[in-house]
C-alpha cells in the first residue's frame, strides 16, 4: 500500500467571490496553530525581522502602534498596524511570486493594505524601508467598513418580525404610574 503525499497547491480560480470576508477569520485548530507559530517567530525572529522591528517598535513611526507576528484573518504577517489596516510582509528568498500574489489578494480583498519587501532589502537598508512604511501609514485611506452604504434612518422596517402587538391598556410599556 502506497501512501500518497499531500501537497499544497495554488488554485487558478479567477472568479470573484460574492463575499470576500466569508471564511476570512481563522477558528479552532487553525487559529491555535497560527498563535503557536506567531509565538515561536516572535521568540526567534529572522535577522531581517529583528532589524526592521528596531525601526518600528515603541511607536517610532508617528505614534502608530505596530505589532509583530500578527494574525490577520487566516494569515500570519510579520508586522501589522490595525488602526491603519496596513500589514508588512518580509519575503524570504525562494518564495514564488504565485504564492505571494495569492497571499496579498486574500488580504486586499477585505481591505487590508499590504506592503511586501525582500528580506535582503531590509537587511541592506532598514531605515529606508521604515521610512516608506511611515509614508504609507500617513496616507489617507478609506476603512473597509466605511465603504458600505449606511442604512437610512427614515426607512421603514423591512419586516415586523419581533414587533410587539399594541398593549391592551393603551400604555407605552415603559413602566411608571398608570392613571
N, C-alpha and C positions, 0 to 999 in steps of 0.2 A: 504494500500500500504506500503510495507516494503522497506526501502532504504538499499541497500547492501553496506557495508563499504568496501572501497578500502584499500588494504594493499600492502606494498612494498615487493616484493619477490626477491629472488636471482635466476637468470637464471642458469640452469645447462648446457647451450650450451657450448660444448667443442671445436667446430670447430673454427679454426683460421680465423680472418677477413683478407681480402686481404689488406686493408689499415687501420692500427690501428689509424691513425690520423683523419680519416673521422669521423666527429661528435664529435671530442675531445673538441673543443672550445665552451664555453658557449656563448649564444647570447640572446638578448631580455629580456624577463621577468625573465628567469632563471639567467642570469648574474646580473640583478638588485637585485634579492633575495640573491644571493651569496654575493654581495657587502654589502648589509644591514646586513647580518649575520656576515660578517667579521668585520664590524664596531662595531657591538654590542659586539663581542667577544674580540676585542682589548680594549674596554672600561671596560669590566668586565671579565678579564681572570680568569681561574681556578687557584688555588694555585700552581699546578704543572707548568702551563704555565708561571706564574709570576716568579717562582723560576728559570726555565730554561732561560727565557728571560734576567734575570740579568746576566747570564753567557754568553749569546750570543750577547747582544746589543753592540752598538758602535764599531763594527768590532773587537771584542776582540779575535776572533779566526783567527789569521794570516792575518788580514786585509780583510777578506771576508765579503761582505755586506749580512746580513741576514734580511729578512723581516718576520714579524709575521702576522698570519692570512692572508695568501696569497691565491689567486685564481689561481689554476694551472689546466687549461682545464676546466672541469666541477666539479672539486673537490676543497673544501676549506681545506687547510692544515695548521697546526699550525705554522710551520716555513719553509722558503724556501730560498735557495741560488741559484738564477737564473744563475749566471755565472758558477756554477759548476754542474748544473742540479741535485740538491740534495734537497729533502724535508724531514722534520722531522715531524712525526705524533705521538701525545701522545694519547694512547688508554685509554679511560675511562673504569672503571670496568663494566663488563656486556656486552661489545660488543662482538658479536660472531666472531669466527675465520673465518667463511664463509664470512661475510661482510668485514672483514679486508683483506682477500685474494683477494676479488673482487676489492676493492679499490686499493690495491697495484698493481694488474695486470693491471688495467686501466692506471696507471701511468708508470709502467715499460715497457708496450708495446710501448710507444712513446719515451722511452729512459731516463725517469726520474728515478734517484736512490732514493729509499725510505728507510728511517730508522724509525722504529717503536719502541716506548718504552711505557711501562705501566706507568700510572701516579704515582703509588706508588713507582716505581723505581726512578723516577725523584725527588720525594719528599724526599726519603731516602738519595740520594747522587747526587745532581745536578752537582757537579764538575766532577765526573767520566763520566756522560752522556755527558757533554760538551767536555770532553777530547776525547771520542770515536767519536763524531761528527767532532772534529778537525782532527782526524786521517783520517776520510773518506773524508773530504774536501781536504786534501793534497794528496790523492791518484791520480795517473794519470788515466784518463778516456778518452774515445772517445766520442765526441759530436755526437748526433744523426744525424745531418746534414752532418757530415763528412763521414758517412758510405756509403752514396750513391756515386756511381761512377760519377766522374765529366765528362761532355761531352768533347769529343776531339775537339780541335780547328781545326785540319786539315780535319775533317769530312765534307762531302758535305751537304748542307742544305737538309732537308727531303722533302720539297715541295717548290714550287715557289709562294705559296700564298702570296700576298702582295708585291711581287717583281715588280719593275717598269720596263717598257719596255725601251730600249735604246733611248736616245734623238736623235731627227732628225738632230740637228746641230752638233752632234758629241762631244758636251761639256760634262763635267763631272757633271754639275748641281750644282756645289759648288759656283757659283757666280763669281765675279771678272770680268775683262775685257775680251771681246771676240775680236779676231783679224780678 
